[in-house]
């Protein structure tokens, strides 16, 4: 299949490379020019989209997605009528629906496909993909989505907006867990506990999924080469709490904690939220 990939951040670049490896004819575009071995590089998103059967968009947030899709040199300006736009960007449901309306009004089809998992899972092809849109469009996109997700990990959850909503629910849970890990590690430091004992016990409890995936980083203090940044989590928590009809006190507290952390450590991996503080002196 002839495919365009617009957005070559950590995740988008992995997506493009996986599609090349699967034998698709791939054209890529990024706001800051980047190359992907085996793919053709376009000068604009419109150029990348021209002639493609499908266009995958993976950018930071709603404003970036709007610009890439709808700008004067954006995807809709260059894509053929009937081309399938697959937007993997994490969005709030309202933005997802608004973009879908604009894309379909321009003559293209629209499928949202946010993913669960970070860069290592993308490289291993073990991401979970949440699809929102028409069943026919999910079937069309499936050969592409399978390039970075394992068998059984593609879930069609409903119409456009539903997959974005479920992604926010999932990342809200991650944010609450990450701030819980932060507090647990700080309490352990205050009580003078050995870090390895703390990580061992936390890995076997309710925080096990997060600690298990981040244990090496937590043990080594290796937070710089981020799989999922503190800033990205702060953005997702803000979207999640903003989408709620009522108060979410735990998530709102988590959003404040992660937001403050992002001001200083936004580019670090979310494991940095569980970094051991200086041990408080014992009374």
Helices and strands as residue ranges (DSSP letters): E 2-6, H 10-21, E 25-29, E 40-41, H 45-49, E 54-57, H 62-70, H 75-78, E 84-87, H 93-105, E 109-112, E 115-116, H 119-124, E 127-132, H 135-145, E 149-158, H 162-190, H 195-203, H 208-220, H 230-243, H 249-265, G 270-274
